[in-house]
Amino acid sequence: MEMHPVTSTRIHAVGHDGKALFIQFRTKQGAPGPTYRYDSAGAEHHEALRGSESPGRYFEFAVNKVHAGELVGG
C-alpha cells in the first residue's frame, strides 16, 4: 500500500488499502512516527485528508472522534 505525504505538523502520511485507513503521525520533533490503522474509516477519509488544508484538524473531527485506531507500526 502506498502512503501519501501530507502537509501537516501532526500527520506525516496517509494511505488506504481498500479496507482500512492508515495514518502515520509525526513525533514532537517532526520526524515520521507511529502508524495507526482505522478499520472502519472509508477511502473518502483518505482523499479528504490528502486534500485538506488542515489534515490534523480533519483527523481530529472526522476520524479520531468516530473511528477506533490500532497501532500497527513505529
mmJSON file of the N, C-alpha and C atoms, coordinates in Angstrom:
{"data_MODEL":{"atom_site":{
"group_PDB":["ATOM","ATOM","ATOM","ATOM","ATOM","ATOM","ATOM","ATOM","ATOM","ATOM","ATOM","ATOM","ATOM","ATOM","ATOM","ATOM","ATOM","ATOM","ATOM","ATOM","ATOM","ATOM","ATOM","ATOM","ATOM","ATOM","ATOM","ATOM","ATOM","ATOM","ATOM","ATOM","ATOM","ATOM","ATOM","ATOM","ATOM","ATOM","ATOM","ATOM","ATOM","ATOM","ATOM","ATOM","ATOM","ATOM","ATOM","ATOM","ATOM","ATOM","ATOM","ATOM","ATOM","ATOM","ATOM","ATOM","ATOM","ATOM","ATOM","ATOM","ATOM","ATOM","ATOM","ATOM","ATOM","ATOM","ATOM","ATOM","ATOM","ATOM","ATOM","ATOM","ATOM","ATOM","ATOM","ATOM","ATOM","ATOM","ATOM","ATOM","ATOM","ATOM","ATOM","ATOM","ATOM","ATOM","ATOM","ATOM","ATOM","ATOM","ATOM","ATOM","ATOM","ATOM","ATOM","ATOM","ATOM","ATOM","ATOM","ATOM","ATOM","ATOM","ATOM","ATOM","ATOM","ATOM","ATOM","ATOM","ATOM","ATOM","ATOM","ATOM","ATOM","ATOM","ATOM","ATOM","ATOM","ATOM","ATOM","ATOM","ATOM","ATOM","ATOM","ATOM","ATOM","ATOM","ATOM","ATOM","ATOM","ATOM","ATOM","ATOM","ATOM","ATOM","ATOM","ATOM","ATOM","ATOM","ATOM","ATOM","ATOM","ATOM","ATOM","ATOM","ATOM","ATOM","ATOM","ATOM","ATOM","ATOM","ATOM","ATOM","ATOM","ATOM","ATOM","ATOM","ATOM","ATOM","ATOM","ATOM","ATOM","ATOM","ATOM","ATOM","ATOM","ATOM","ATOM","ATOM","ATOM","ATOM","ATOM","ATOM","ATOM","ATOM","ATOM","ATOM","ATOM","ATOM","ATOM","ATOM","ATOM","ATOM","ATOM","ATOM","ATOM","ATOM","ATOM","ATOM","ATOM","ATOM","ATOM","ATOM","ATOM","ATOM","ATOM","ATOM","ATOM","ATOM","ATOM","ATOM","ATOM","ATOM","ATOM","ATOM","ATOM","ATOM","ATOM","ATOM","ATOM","ATOM","ATOM","ATOM","ATOM","ATOM","ATOM","ATOM","ATOM","ATOM","ATOM","ATOM","ATOM","ATOM"],
"id":[1,2,3,4,5,6,7,8,9,10,11,12,13,14,15,16,17,18,19,20,21,22,23,24,25,26,27,28,29,30,31,32,33,34,35,36,37,38,39,40,41,42,43,44,45,46,47,48,49,50,51,52,53,54,55,56,57,58,59,60,61,62,63,64,65,66,67,68,69,70,71,72,73,74,75,76,77,78,79,80,81,82,83,84,85,86,87,88,89,90,91,92,93,94,95,96,97,98,99,100,101,102,103,104,105,106,107,108,109,110,111,112,113,114,115,116,117,118,119,120,121,122,123,124,125,126,127,128,129,130,131,132,133,134,135,136,137,138,139,140,141,142,143,144,145,146,147,148,149,150,151,152,153,154,155,156,157,158,159,160,161,162,163,164,165,166,167,168,169,170,171,172,173,174,175,176,177,178,179,180,181,182,183,184,185,186,187,188,189,190,191,192,193,194,195,196,197,198,199,200,201,202,203,204,205,206,207,208,209,210,211,212,213,214,215,216,217,218,219,220,221,222],
"type_symbol":["N","C","C","N","C","C","N","C","C","N","C","C","N","C","C","N","C","C","N","C","C","N","C","C","N","C","C","N","C","C","N","C","C","N","C","C","N","C","C","N","C","C","N","C","C","N","C","C","N","C","C","N","C","C","N","C","C","N","C","C","N","C","C","N","C","C","N","C","C","N","C","C","N","C","C","N","C","C","N","C","C","N","C","C","N","C","C","N","C","C","N","C","C","N","C","C","N","C","C","N","C","C","N","C","C","N","C","C","N","C","C","N","C","C","N","C","C","N","C","C","N","C","C","N","C","C","N","C","C","N","C","C","N","C","C","N","C","C","N","C","C","N","C","C","N","C","C","N","C","C","N","C","C","N","C","C","N","C","C","N","C","C","N","C","C","N","C","C","N","C","C","N","C","C","N","C","C","N","C","C","N","C","C","N","C","C","N","C","C","N","C","C","N","C","C","N","C","C","N","C","C","N","C","C","N","C","C","N","C","C","N","C","C","N","C","C","N","C","C","N","C","C"],
"label_atom_id":["N","CA","C","N","CA","C","N","CA","C","N","CA","C","N","CA","C","N","CA","C","N","CA","C","N","CA","C","N","CA","C","N","CA","C","N","CA","C","N","CA","C","N","CA","C","N","CA","C","N","CA","C","N","CA","C","N","CA","C","N","CA","C","N","CA","C","N","CA","C","N","CA","C","N","CA","C","N","CA","C","N","CA","C","N","CA","C","N","CA","C","N","CA","C","N","CA","C","N","CA","C","N","CA","C","N","CA","C","N","CA","C","N","CA","C","N","CA","C","N","CA","C","N","CA","C","N","CA","C","N","CA","C","N","CA","C","N","CA","C","N","CA","C","N","CA","C","N","CA","C","N","CA","C","N","CA","C","N","CA","C","N","CA","C","N","CA","C","N","CA","C","N","CA","C","N","CA","C","N","CA","C","N","CA","C","N","CA","C","N","CA","C","N","CA","C","N","CA","C","N","CA","C","N","CA","C","N","CA","C","N","CA","C","N","CA","C","N","CA","C","N","CA","C","N","CA","C","N","CA","C","N","CA","C","N","CA","C","N","CA","C","N","CA","C","N","CA","C","N","CA","C","N","CA","C","N","CA","C"],
"label_alt_id":[null,null,null,null,null,null,null,null,null,null,null,null,null,null,null,null,null,null,null,null,null,null,null,null,null,null,null,null,null,null,null,null,null,null,null,null,null,null,null,null,null,null,null,null,null,null,null,null,null,null,null,null,null,null,null,null,null,null,null,null,null,null,null,null,null,null,null,null,null,null,null,null,null,null,null,null,null,null,null,null,null,null,null,null,null,null,null,null,null,null,null,null,null,null,null,null,null,null,null,null,null,null,null,null,null,null,null,null,null,null,null,null,null,null,null,null,null,null,null,null,null,null,null,null,null,null,null,null,null,null,null,null,null,null,null,null,null,null,null,null,null,null,null,null,null,null,null,null,null,null,null,null,null,null,null,null,null,null,null,null,null,null,null,null,null,null,null,null,null,null,null,null,null,null,null,null,null,null,null,null,null,null,null,null,null,null,null,null,null,null,null,null,null,null,null,null,null,null,null,null,null,null,null,null,null,null,null,null,null,null,null,null,null,null,null,null,null,null,null,null,null,null],
"label_comp_id":["MET","MET","MET","GLU","GLU","GLU","MET","MET","MET","HIS","HIS","HIS","PRO","PRO","PRO","VAL","VAL","VAL","THR","THR","THR","SER","SER","SER","THR","THR","THR","ARG","ARG","ARG","ILE","ILE","ILE","HIS","HIS","HIS","ALA","ALA","ALA","VAL","VAL","VAL","GLY","GLY","GLY","HIS","HIS","HIS","ASP","ASP","ASP","GLY","GLY","GLY","LYS","LYS","LYS","ALA","ALA","ALA","LEU","LEU","LEU","PHE","PHE","PHE","ILE","ILE","ILE","GLN","GLN","GLN","PHE","PHE","PHE","ARG","ARG","ARG","THR","THR","THR","LYS","LYS","LYS","GLN","GLN","GLN","GLY","GLY","GLY","ALA","ALA","ALA","PRO","PRO","PRO","GLY","GLY","GLY","PRO","PRO","PRO","THR","THR","THR","TYR","TYR","TYR","ARG","ARG","ARG","TYR","TYR","TYR","ASP","ASP","ASP","SER","SER","SER","ALA","ALA","ALA","GLY","GLY","GLY","ALA","ALA","ALA","GLU","GLU","GLU","HIS","HIS","HIS","HIS","HIS","HIS","GLU","GLU","GLU","ALA","ALA","ALA","LEU","LEU","LEU","ARG","ARG","ARG","GLY","GLY","GLY","SER","SER","SER","GLU","GLU","GLU","SER","SER","SER","PRO","PRO","PRO","GLY","GLY","GLY","ARG","ARG","ARG","TYR","TYR","TYR","PHE","PHE","PHE","GLU","GLU","GLU","PHE","PHE","PHE","ALA","ALA","ALA","VAL","VAL","VAL","ASN","ASN","ASN","LYS","LYS","LYS","VAL","VAL","VAL","HIS","HIS","HIS","ALA","ALA","ALA","GLY","GLY","GLY","GLU","GLU","GLU","LEU","LEU","LEU","VAL","VAL","VAL","GLY","GLY","GLY","GLY","GLY","GLY"],
"label_asym_id":["A","A","A","A","A","A","A","A","A","A","A","A","A","A","A","A","A","A","A","A","A","A","A","A","A","A","A","A","A","A","A","A","A","A","A","A","A","A","A","A","A","A","A","A","A","A","A","A","A","A","A","A","A","A","A","A","A","A","A","A","A","A","A","A","A","A","A","A","A","A","A","A","A","A","A","A","A","A","A","A","A","A","A","A","A","A","A","A","A","A","A","A","A","A","A","A","A","A","A","A","A","A","A","A","A","A","A","A","A","A","A","A","A","A","A","A","A","A","A","A","A","A","A","A","A","A","A","A","A","A","A","A","A","A","A","A","A","A","A","A","A","A","A","A","A","A","A","A","A","A","A","A","A","A","A","A","A","A","A","A","A","A","A","A","A","A","A","A","A","A","A","A","A","A","A","A","A","A","A","A","A","A","A","A","A","A","A","A","A","A","A","A","A","A","A","A","A","A","A","A","A","A","A","A","A","A","A","A","A","A","A","A","A","A","A","A","A","A","A","A","A","A"],
"label_entity_id":["1","1","1","1","1","1","1","1","1","1","1","1","1","1","1","1","1","1","1","1","1","1","1","1","1","1","1","1","1","1","1","1","1","1","1","1","1","1","1","1","1","1","1","1","1","1","1","1","1","1","1","1","1","1","1","1","1","1","1","1","1","1","1","1","1","1","1","1","1","1","1","1","1","1","1","1","1","1","1","1","1","1","1","1","1","1","1","1","1","1","1","1","1","1","1","1","1","1","1","1","1","1","1","1","1","1","1","1","1","1","1","1","1","1","1","1","1","1","1","1","1","1","1","1","1","1","1","1","1","1","1","1","1","1","1","1","1","1","1","1","1","1","1","1","1","1","1","1","1","1","1","1","1","1","1","1","1","1","1","1","1","1","1","1","1","1","1","1","1","1","1","1","1","1","1","1","1","1","1","1","1","1","1","1","1","1","1","1","1","1","1","1","1","1","1","1","1","1","1","1","1","1","1","1","1","1","1","1","1","1","1","1","1","1","1","1","1","1","1","1","1","1"],
"label_seq_id":[1,1,1,2,2,2,3,3,3,4,4,4,5,5,5,6,6,6,7,7,7,8,8,8,9,9,9,10,10,10,11,11,11,12,12,12,13,13,13,14,14,14,15,15,15,16,16,16,17,17,17,18,18,18,19,19,19,20,20,20,21,21,21,22,22,22,23,23,23,24,24,24,25,25,25,26,26,26,27,27,27,28,28,28,29,29,29,30,30,30,31,31,31,32,32,32,33,33,33,34,34,34,35,35,35,36,36,36,37,37,37,38,38,38,39,39,39,40,40,40,41,41,41,42,42,42,43,43,43,44,44,44,45,45,45,46,46,46,47,47,47,48,48,48,49,49,49,50,50,50,51,51,51,52,52,52,53,53,53,54,54,54,55,55,55,56,56,56,57,57,57,58,58,58,59,59,59,60,60,60,61,61,61,62,62,62,63,63,63,64,64,64,65,65,65,66,66,66,67,67,67,68,68,68,69,69,69,70,70,70,71,71,71,72,72,72,73,73,73,74,74,74],
"pdbx_PDB_ins_code":[null,null,null,null,null,null,null,null,null,null,null,null,null,null,null,null,null,null,null,null,null,null,null,null,null,null,null,null,null,null,null,null,null,null,null,null,null,null,null,null,null,null,null,null,null,null,null,null,null,null,null,null,null,null,null,null,null,null,null,null,null,null,null,null,null,null,null,null,null,null,null,null,null,null,null,null,null,null,null,null,null,null,null,null,null,null,null,null,null,null,null,null,null,null,null,null,null,null,null,null,null,null,null,null,null,null,null,null,null,null,null,null,null,null,null,null,null,null,null,null,null,null,null,null,null,null,null,null,null,null,null,null,null,null,null,null,null,null,null,null,null,null,null,null,null,null,null,null,null,null,null,null,null,null,null,null,null,null,null,null,null,null,null,null,null,null,null,null,null,null,null,null,null,null,null,null,null,null,null,null,null,null,null,null,null,null,null,null,null,null,null,null,null,null,null,null,null,null,null,null,null,null,null,null,null,null,null,null,null,null,null,null,null,null,null,null,null,null,null,null,null,null],
"Cartn_x":[0.834,0.0,0.89,0.511,1.274,0.808,1.77,1.481,1.764,0.871,0.97,1.291,2.409,2.743,1.692,1.431,0.533,1.27,0.809,1.406,0.702,1.358,0.757,1.857,1.671,2.623,2.35,1.168,0.763,0.834,0.516,0.425,1.502,2.23,3.284,2.729,1.934,1.439,0.165,-0.613,-1.858,-1.925,-2.643,-2.835,-4.128,-4.607,-5.808,-5.599,-5.862,-5.627,-6.899,-7.983,-9.265,-10.098,-9.48,-10.174,-10.072,-8.919,-8.667,-7.838,-7.987,-7.212,-5.974,-4.821,-3.58,-3.081,-2.688,-2.154,-0.836,0.204,1.493,1.628,1.743,1.84,3.286,3.478,4.816,5.127,6.41,6.841,6.823,7.043,7.103,8.231,9.247,10.374,10.098,8.968,8.594,8.983,9.645,10.059,8.876,8.933,7.894,7.821,6.611,6.417,5.535,4.705,3.89,2.795,2.426,1.353,0.181,-1.01,-2.242,-3.14,-3.894,-4.87,-6.279,-7.133,-8.529,-9.39,-9.804,-10.522,-11.856,-12.552,-13.899,-13.919,-12.753,-12.686,-12.541,-13.498,-13.521,-12.506,-12.408,-11.461,-11.735,-12.976,-13.292,-12.481,-12.147,-11.329,-9.888,-9.399,-8.057,-7.974,-8.944,-8.954,-9.132,-9.997,-10.234,-8.978,-8.269,-7.028,-5.98,-5.887,-4.903,-5.229,-6.513,-6.903,-7.18,-7.105,-7.455,-6.373,-6.81,-5.862,-5.265,-6.013,-5.541,-5.849,-4.97,-5.215,-5.361,-4.603,-4.707,-6.08,-6.633,-7.971,-9.028,-8.9,-9.84,-9.782,-8.581,-8.43,-9.14,-8.935,-9.5,-11.023,-11.65,-13.113,-13.811,-13.201,-13.889,-13.409,-12.221,-11.697,-11.559,-10.787,-10.461,-11.679,-12.639,-13.818,-14.844,-14.65,-15.652,-15.102,-13.826,-13.243,-12.134,-12.12,-11.077,-9.823,-8.669,-7.408,-6.614,-5.768,-4.905,-3.473,-2.548,-1.138,-0.637,-0.05,0.444,1.918,2.53,3.944,4.53,5.825,6.548,6.457],
"Cartn_y":[-1.168,0.0,1.247,2.208,3.446,4.46,5.042,6.115,7.442,8.404,9.704,10.77,11.48,12.559,13.663,14.269,15.425,16.559,17.772,18.936,19.167,18.789,18.863,18.786,19.46,19.34,18.091,17.505,16.348,15.028,15.069,13.853,13.873,12.767,12.667,12.155,11.057,10.446,9.669,9.442,8.686,7.679,6.594,5.587,4.839,4.148,3.316,2.094,0.919,-0.32,-0.949,-0.181,-0.727,-1.267,-1.449,-1.964,-1.02,-0.366,0.446,1.681,2.703,3.932,3.789,4.196,4.183,5.612,6.001,7.342,7.216,7.792,7.861,9.269,9.339,10.62,11.091,12.31,12.86,12.827,12.728,12.851,14.335,14.634,16.032,16.789,16.062,16.682,16.851,16.337,16.487,15.322,14.323,13.153,12.193,11.318,10.298,9.45,9.191,8.458,7.241,6.938,5.734,5.767,4.567,4.406,3.695,4.226,3.636,3.217,2.135,1.637,1.918,2.413,2.701,1.853,0.663,-0.307,0.19,0.993,1.402,2.706,3.281,4.55,4.289,4.754,4.517,5.333,5.013,5.678,7.171,7.585,9.016,9.827,9.221,9.921,10.078,9.077,9.157,10.338,10.431,11.531,12.882,12.925,14.184,14.637,13.705,14.056,14.578,13.952,14.385,15.773,16.12,17.397,18.496,18.182,19.146,20.209,21.434,22.487,22.202,21.467,21.109,19.632,18.73,17.308,16.954,17.621,17.34,17.672,18.781,19.175,18.221,17.877,16.929,15.606,15.115,13.865,13.934,15.013,15.131,15.045,15.722,15.798,14.717,14.216,13.262,11.821,11.628,10.273,9.898,10.64,10.276,10.176,11.049,11.034,9.979,9.35,8.416,7.001,6.861,5.556,5.194,3.947,3.464,3.127,3.548,3.27,2.232,1.497,0.489,0.745,0.79,0.976,-0.232,0.031,-1.067,-0.922,0.196,0.357,1.586,1.496,2.638,2.777],
"Cartn_z":[0.0,0.0,0.0,-0.793,-0.9,0.143,0.824,1.77,1.075,1.26,0.611,1.65,1.489,2.423,2.382,3.529,3.608,4.316,4.079,4.723,6.043,7.124,8.447,9.496,10.598,11.696,12.529,12.38,13.179,12.419,11.117,10.309,9.232,9.121,8.109,6.778,6.828,5.595,5.863,4.781,4.887,3.737,3.967,2.93,3.171,2.143,2.266,1.396,1.952,1.214,0.668,0.643,0.197,1.339,2.491,3.671,4.86,5.001,6.188,5.829,6.664,6.565,7.445,6.93,7.686,7.804,9.002,9.233,9.987,9.393,10.069,10.637,11.94,12.631,12.678,13.106,13.319,14.817,15.127,16.513,16.887,18.15,18.591,17.912,17.456,16.765,15.264,14.784,13.38,12.486,13.036,12.254,12.082,11.06,10.925,12.191,12.633,13.88,13.707,14.711,14.699,13.637,13.17,12.192,12.857,12.624,13.145,11.998,12.223,11.254,11.796,10.919,11.255,10.339,10.834,10.004,9.478,10.248,9.841,9.047,8.775,8.046,6.552,5.787,4.351,3.573,2.279,1.383,1.264,1.516,1.436,2.448,3.581,4.578,4.074,3.371,2.786,1.82,0.93,-0.04,0.649,1.65,2.363,3.115,3.732,4.428,3.448,2.294,1.289,0.744,0.655,0.079,1.082,2.352,3.392,3.59,3.871,4.258,5.627,6.463,7.795,8.062,7.599,7.83,9.314,10.182,11.613,12.166,11.743,12.188,11.619,10.33,9.729,10.492,10.765,11.503,12.843,13.563,14.91,14.898,13.962,13.969,13.155,12.089,11.215,11.381,11.925,12.063,13.538,14.294,15.665,16.583,16.4,17.287,16.891,15.716,15.194,15.045,14.708,14.387,15.367,15.776,16.682,15.878,16.372,15.713,16.477,15.733,16.332,15.866,16.8,16.481,15.688,14.508,13.672,13.321,13.665,13.363,14.018,14.286,14.818,16.266],
"occupancy":[1.0,1.0,1.0,1.0,1.0,1.0,1.0,1.0,1.0,1.0,1.0,1.0,1.0,1.0,1.0,1.0,1.0,1.0,1.0,1.0,1.0,1.0,1.0,1.0,1.0,1.0,1.0,1.0,1.0,1.0,1.0,1.0,1.0,1.0,1.0,1.0,1.0,1.0,1.0,1.0,1.0,1.0,1.0,1.0,1.0,1.0,1.0,1.0,1.0,1.0,1.0,1.0,1.0,1.0,1.0,1.0,1.0,1.0,1.0,1.0,1.0,1.0,1.0,1.0,1.0,1.0,1.0,1.0,1.0,1.0,1.0,1.0,1.0,1.0,1.0,1.0,1.0,1.0,1.0,1.0,1.0,1.0,1.0,1.0,1.0,1.0,1.0,1.0,1.0,1.0,1.0,1.0,1.0,1.0,1.0,1.0,1.0,1.0,1.0,1.0,1.0,1.0,1.0,1.0,1.0,1.0,1.0,1.0,1.0,1.0,1.0,1.0,1.0,1.0,1.0,1.0,1.0,1.0,1.0,1.0,1.0,1.0,1.0,1.0,1.0,1.0,1.0,1.0,1.0,1.0,1.0,1.0,1.0,1.0,1.0,1.0,1.0,1.0,1.0,1.0,1.0,1.0,1.0,1.0,1.0,1.0,1.0,1.0,1.0,1.0,1.0,1.0,1.0,1.0,1.0,1.0,1.0,1.0,1.0,1.0,1.0,1.0,1.0,1.0,1.0,1.0,1.0,1.0,1.0,1.0,1.0,1.0,1.0,1.0,1.0,1.0,1.0,1.0,1.0,1.0,1.0,1.0,1.0,1.0,1.0,1.0,1.0,1.0,1.0,1.0,1.0,1.0,1.0,1.0,1.0,1.0,1.0,1.0,1.0,1.0,1.0,1.0,1.0,1.0,1.0,1.0,1.0,1.0,1.0,1.0,1.0,1.0,1.0,1.0,1.0,1.0,1.0,1.0,1.0,1.0,1.0,1.0],
"B_iso_or_equiv":[0.0,0.0,0.0,0.0,0.0,0.0,0.0,0.0,0.0,0.0,0.0,0.0,0.0,0.0,0.0,0.0,0.0,0.0,0.0,0.0,0.0,0.0,0.0,0.0,0.0,0.0,0.0,0.0,0.0,0.0,0.0,0.0,0.0,0.0,0.0,0.0,0.0,0.0,0.0,0.0,0.0,0.0,0.0,0.0,0.0,0.0,0.0,0.0,0.0,0.0,0.0,0.0,0.0,0.0,0.0,0.0,0.0,0.0,0.0,0.0,0.0,0.0,0.0,0.0,0.0,0.0,0.0,0.0,0.0,0.0,0.0,0.0,0.0,0.0,0.0,0.0,0.0,0.0,0.0,0.0,0.0,0.0,0.0,0.0,0.0,0.0,0.0,0.0,0.0,0.0,0.0,0.0,0.0,0.0,0.0,0.0,0.0,0.0,0.0,0.0,0.0,0.0,0.0,0.0,0.0,0.0,0.0,0.0,0.0,0.0,0.0,0.0,0.0,0.0,0.0,0.0,0.0,0.0,0.0,0.0,0.0,0.0,0.0,0.0,0.0,0.0,0.0,0.0,0.0,0.0,0.0,0.0,0.0,0.0,0.0,0.0,0.0,0.0,0.0,0.0,0.0,0.0,0.0,0.0,0.0,0.0,0.0,0.0,0.0,0.0,0.0,0.0,0.0,0.0,0.0,0.0,0.0,0.0,0.0,0.0,0.0,0.0,0.0,0.0,0.0,0.0,0.0,0.0,0.0,0.0,0.0,0.0,0.0,0.0,0.0,0.0,0.0,0.0,0.0,0.0,0.0,0.0,0.0,0.0,0.0,0.0,0.0,0.0,0.0,0.0,0.0,0.0,0.0,0.0,0.0,0.0,0.0,0.0,0.0,0.0,0.0,0.0,0.0,0.0,0.0,0.0,0.0,0.0,0.0,0.0,0.0,0.0,0.0,0.0,0.0,0.0,0.0,0.0,0.0,0.0,0.0,0.0],
"pdbx_formal_charge":[null,null,null,null,null,null,null,null,null,null,null,null,null,null,null,null,null,null,null,null,null,null,null,null,null,null,null,null,null,null,null,null,null,null,null,null,null,null,null,null,null,null,null,null,null,null,null,null,null,null,null,null,null,null,null,null,null,null,null,null,null,null,null,null,null,null,null,null,null,null,null,null,null,null,null,null,null,null,null,null,null,null,null,null,null,null,null,null,null,null,null,null,null,null,null,null,null,null,null,null,null,null,null,null,null,null,null,null,null,null,null,null,null,null,null,null,null,null,null,null,null,null,null,null,null,null,null,null,null,null,null,null,null,null,null,null,null,null,null,null,null,null,null,null,null,null,null,null,null,null,null,null,null,null,null,null,null,null,null,null,null,null,null,null,null,null,null,null,null,null,null,null,null,null,null,null,null,null,null,null,null,null,null,null,null,null,null,null,null,null,null,null,null,null,null,null,null,null,null,null,null,null,null,null,null,null,null,null,null,null,null,null,null,null,null,null,null,null,null,null,null,null],
"auth_seq_id":[1,1,1,2,2,2,3,3,3,4,4,4,5,5,5,6,6,6,7,7,7,8,8,8,9,9,9,10,10,10,11,11,11,12,12,12,13,13,13,14,14,14,15,15,15,16,16,16,17,17,17,18,18,18,19,19,19,20,20,20,21,21,21,22,22,22,23,23,23,24,24,24,25,25,25,26,26,26,27,27,27,28,28,28,29,29,29,30,30,30,31,31,31,32,32,32,33,33,33,34,34,34,35,35,35,36,36,36,37,37,37,38,38,38,39,39,39,40,40,40,41,41,41,42,42,42,43,43,43,44,44,44,45,45,45,46,46,46,47,47,47,48,48,48,49,49,49,50,50,50,51,51,51,52,52,52,53,53,53,54,54,54,55,55,55,56,56,56,57,57,57,58,58,58,59,59,59,60,60,60,61,61,61,62,62,62,63,63,63,64,64,64,65,65,65,66,66,66,67,67,67,68,68,68,69,69,69,70,70,70,71,71,71,72,72,72,73,73,73,74,74,74],
"auth_comp_id":["MET","MET","MET","GLU","GLU","GLU","MET","MET","MET","HIS","HIS","HIS","PRO","PRO","PRO","VAL","VAL","VAL","THR","THR","THR","SER","SER","SER","THR","THR","THR","ARG","ARG","ARG","ILE","ILE","ILE","HIS","HIS","HIS","ALA","ALA","ALA","VAL","VAL","VAL","GLY","GLY","GLY","HIS","HIS","HIS","ASP","ASP","ASP","GLY","GLY","GLY","LYS","LYS","LYS","ALA","ALA","ALA","LEU","LEU","LEU","PHE","PHE","PHE","ILE","ILE","ILE","GLN","GLN","GLN","PHE","PHE","PHE","ARG","ARG","ARG","THR","THR","THR","LYS","LYS","LYS","GLN","GLN","GLN","GLY","GLY","GLY","ALA","ALA","ALA","PRO","PRO","PRO","GLY","GLY","GLY","PRO","PRO","PRO","THR","THR","THR","TYR","TYR","TYR","ARG","ARG","ARG","TYR","TYR","TYR","ASP","ASP","ASP","SER","SER","SER","ALA","ALA","ALA","GLY","GLY","GLY","ALA","ALA","ALA","GLU","GLU","GLU","HIS","HIS","HIS","HIS","HIS","HIS","GLU","GLU","GLU","ALA","ALA","ALA","LEU","LEU","LEU","ARG","ARG","ARG","GLY","GLY","GLY","SER","SER","SER","GLU","GLU","GLU","SER","SER","SER","PRO","PRO","PRO","GLY","GLY","GLY","ARG","ARG","ARG","TYR","TYR","TYR","PHE","PHE","PHE","GLU","GLU","GLU","PHE","PHE","PHE","ALA","ALA","ALA","VAL","VAL","VAL","ASN","ASN","ASN","LYS","LYS","LYS","VAL","VAL","VAL","HIS","HIS","HIS","ALA","ALA","ALA","GLY","GLY","GLY","GLU","GLU","GLU","LEU","LEU","LEU","VAL","VAL","VAL","GLY","GLY","GLY","GLY","GLY","GLY"],
"auth_asym_id":["A","A","A","A","A","A","A","A","A","A","A","A","A","A","A","A","A","A","A","A","A","A","A","A","A","A","A","A","A","A","A","A","A","A","A","A","A","A","A","A","A","A","A","A","A","A","A","A","A","A","A","A","A","A","A","A","A","A","A","A","A","A","A","A","A","A","A","A","A","A","A","A","A","A","A","A","A","A","A","A","A","A","A","A","A","A","A","A","A","A","A","A","A","A","A","A","A","A","A","A","A","A","A","A","A","A","A","A","A","A","A","A","A","A","A","A","A","A","A","A","A","A","A","A","A","A","A","A","A","A","A","A","A","A","A","A","A","A","A","A","A","A","A","A","A","A","A","A","A","A","A","A","A","A","A","A","A","A","A","A","A","A","A","A","A","A","A","A","A","A","A","A","A","A","A","A","A","A","A","A","A","A","A","A","A","A","A","A","A","A","A","A","A","A","A","A","A","A","A","A","A","A","A","A","A","A","A","A","A","A","A","A","A","A","A","A","A","A","A","A","A","A"],
"auth_atom_id":["N","CA","C","N","CA","C","N","CA","C","N","CA","C","N","CA","C","N","CA","C","N","CA","C","N","CA","C","N","CA","C","N","CA","C","N","CA","C","N","CA","C","N","CA","C","N","CA","C","N","CA","C","N","CA","C","N","CA","C","N","CA","C","N","CA","C","N","CA","C","N","CA","C","N","CA","C","N","CA","C","N","CA","C","N","CA","C","N","CA","C","N","CA","C","N","CA","C","N","CA","C","N","CA","C","N","CA","C","N","CA","C","N","CA","C","N","CA","C","N","CA","C","N","CA","C","N","CA","C","N","CA","C","N","CA","C","N","CA","C","N","CA","C","N","CA","C","N","CA","C","N","CA","C","N","CA","C","N","CA","C","N","CA","C","N","CA","C","N","CA","C","N","CA","C","N","CA","C","N","CA","C","N","CA","C","N","CA","C","N","CA","C","N","CA","C","N","CA","C","N","CA","C","N","CA","C","N","CA","C","N","CA","C","N","CA","C","N","CA","C","N","CA","C","N","CA","C","N","CA","C","N","CA","C","N","CA","C","N","CA","C","N","CA","C","N","CA","C","N","CA","C","N","CA","C","N","CA","C"],
"pdbx_PDB_model_num":[1,1,1,1,1,1,1,1,1,1,1,1,1,1,1,1,1,1,1,1,1,1,1,1,1,1,1,1,1,1,1,1,1,1,1,1,1,1,1,1,1,1,1,1,1,1,1,1,1,1,1,1,1,1,1,1,1,1,1,1,1,1,1,1,1,1,1,1,1,1,1,1,1,1,1,1,1,1,1,1,1,1,1,1,1,1,1,1,1,1,1,1,1,1,1,1,1,1,1,1,1,1,1,1,1,1,1,1,1,1,1,1,1,1,1,1,1,1,1,1,1,1,1,1,1,1,1,1,1,1,1,1,1,1,1,1,1,1,1,1,1,1,1,1,1,1,1,1,1,1,1,1,1,1,1,1,1,1,1,1,1,1,1,1,1,1,1,1,1,1,1,1,1,1,1,1,1,1,1,1,1,1,1,1,1,1,1,1,1,1,1,1,1,1,1,1,1,1,1,1,1,1,1,1,1,1,1,1,1,1,1,1,1,1,1,1,1,1,1,1,1,1]
}}}
